Structures are given as structure tokens and as C-alpha cells.
Amino acid sequence: MHRETTGPAARSAFDMVTFMRGLAHEMANPLNAVNMNAELIRLMLDRGDNIRARDVTERLLADCARCARLVRELQKFGSGLREQAHVDVAVRDLLEGSISALAQEYSGSMPAVRIDSVDAAVKVDRAALQRAFSALLRNAAEAGAATVTLSARRDGKAIVIDVRDDGSGPSSEDLAHATEAFYTSRRAEGGLGLGLTLASELLRWHDGSLALAANSPHGMHAEVRLPESVAV
């Protein structure tokens, strides 16, 4: 399984230059379309072609909606990177909170989620880590998963949480780029490709890691590693 960078040096792993280039590209596409369609509408109105102008207006509104969705996702991404105090949280409570958080904001069909956890705790920014696990659960839901299993176990001084779903599963290309900002296989459905990027970065901030692989017989397997807290 591919390993992401762990440890204190992980703070520098986020490439802001690459992120800003990707953001500029994501913003340029709908803005260019807005400009082009606005020019077309003006031309058609000048010609008195109100019917075609109305059709192009619908395309312009769709592009505006895409810009608004991008801004909302960026706001969520930015708020997720605000660091708060770290406290001891029982692993089961953290996972249950992540499920509840996703249920409150996700309008699609939620998979059935089963938790199998050791009696252990992690010292984390609770809201941030719930957002990270919610992103993994959302990814499973958007892949059409009917069930997701969250299994937490000890491995030395680490807590390992396996997130396995039975969704459509990732391609080899998806696995290679899944945590890259703005990479998504669901762009046609409005996906922006920041969820797994955020999850990966939040785990790095907690000296943890995220590893992704195909699940067997199908779906995705996300392995999360976090340092165990000394007290529950």
C-alpha cells in the first residue's frame, strides 16, 4: 500500500504553488465560459434572436453556479485547515462523530456504516479529524457504496483505522492522484477534488498518514494511522 509522508516534516508537504496553479485553472474555465456566453447573449439580443439568447443564458447561469460551488468548496477547504486545540478523544467517539457530521451535510444516499474499534484514544483537533473521516465516508458514498466498515486497531504506538467500502472502486490512475488538489473522476457530477486532499493534509498535521488502495473484491480501502494517546 502506498504510504503518505508522516512526521513533523509533513507540515511542508502541501505544495501551495501547485495548489494556486490548480485553483487558477479551475476558476479560469467557468469564468472564460461566462465571458463567452455573455458576449453571445449580447450579440443575439442585438440581432433580436431572443430564443437563442435565452438558451445561452441557461448555459451562463450553469457556469455561474459552477463558480459559486467552487467558492463554497474553497471556503470549506480553508475552514478545515484552521487548527484548534488538541484534546483526547476516544476513537469510537471520533468515528461516530464523523458519521453524524457527514449525515448533516450530505444530501445523497448514506451507506450503512459499521464500527469495530479498540478501546483507545487519540489526541487530536476533534473537528478537524471528524472532517477528515467525513471526507473518506463521502468519497465512499459518492462511489455508490452500500456499506462502509471502520475498523480501529493498535499497531505498536499507532492507532490504525481501516476504512473499507464496497463502492465502484478506484482505477489505478485514481489511486495515483487521489489526494492531489482538484483531481476528481466525478467532475461531470460537480466534483471539485478537494475532499481527499483535505483529509490527507489534516492527518499530516496530526503526525498521521493516509494510504489508499483498492479494496477486495471491490471498493476502496483507506488506511489511516495516528499516534495513540496515553489516556482515554
Buried (B, 14 or more C-beta within 10 A) or exposed (E): EEEBEBEEEBEEBBEEEEBEEBBEEBBEEBBEBBEBBBEBBEEBEEEEBEEBBEBBBEBBEEBBEBBEBBEEBBEBBEEBBEEEEBEEBBBBBBBBBBBEBBEEEBEEEBBEBEBEBBEBBBBBBBBBBBBBBBBBBBBBBBBBBEBBBBBBBEEEEBBBBBBBBBBBBBEEEBBEBBBBBBBBBEEEEEBBBBBBBBBBBBBBBBBBBBBBBBBEEEBBBBBBBBBBBEEE
